[in-house]
Amino acid sequence: MESLTLTKEEITEATGYRRPAEQLAALLKAGIPADRRPDGSVRVWRHHLVGIGGSKPKAPRRRPELASDRKAA
């Protein structure tokens, strides 16, 4: 079974940094939820990156009808 969290090597590879503070900042800037463990290392839950059971495709969003989009008649 795969680990629930990314390894230190995977976090280093993903961020390009070795220092936990820089890793955390890079992950959060990329929109990846991450936190610090009590020992100071960074933790990223694997399911935040790969999803749980696959992801469902999102339905396309409808554009709102704005008055400025209407043609003058």
C-alpha positions in Angstrom: 0.0 0.0 0.0 1.2 3.5 -0.9 2.0 5.9 2.0 -0.7 8.4 2.9 1.7 11.3 2.7 4.4 12.3 0.2 7.9 11.3 1.1 10.6 14.0 1.9 12.2 13.2 -1.5 8.9 13.7 -3.3 8.3 17.1 -1.6 11.9 18.2 -2.4 11.4 17.2 -6.0 8.0 18.9 -6.3 9.2 22.2 -4.7 12.9 22.3 -5.6 13.7 23.3 -2.0 15.2 21.4 0.9 14.3 23.7 3.7 10.9 23.1 5.2 9.9 26.8 5.3 10.6 27.2 1.6 8.9 23.9 0.7 5.8 25.0 2.6 5.7 28.4 1.0 6.1 26.9 -2.5 3.4 24.3 -2.0 0.9 26.8 -0.6 1.7 29.2 -3.5 0.9 26.4 -5.9 -2.5 25.8 -4.1 -1.4 22.5 -2.6 -2.6 22.1 1.0 0.4 21.4 3.3 1.2 21.7 6.9 4.1 21.3 9.4 4.6 18.2 11.5 5.6 18.5 15.1 9.2 17.8 14.1 9.2 20.7 11.7 9.1 18.7 8.5 6.4 19.4 5.8 3.4 17.1 5.3 1.4 16.8 2.1 -1.4 14.3 2.1 -1.2 12.2 -1.1 -5.0 12.3 -1.7 -4.7 16.1 -2.2 -2.6 15.5 -5.3 -4.1 12.2 -6.8 -7.6 12.4 -5.4 -9.6 9.7 -3.8 -11.2 7.2 -6.2 -10.6 9.4 -9.2 -12.2 12.8 -9.8 -15.5 13.4 -11.5 -15.4 15.7 -14.5 -16.9 19.1 -13.7 -19.8 20.4 -15.7 -19.0 23.5 -17.6 -20.1 26.7 -15.9 -22.7 28.9 -17.6 -21.7 32.4 -18.4 -24.0 35.0 -16.7 -26.1 37.1 -19.0 -25.0 40.7 -18.5 -26.7 43.8 -19.8 -23.5 44.9 -21.3 -23.4 41.7 -23.4 -26.8 42.3 -25.0 -26.8 43.9 -28.4 -28.7 47.2 -28.8 -31.8 46.7 -30.9 
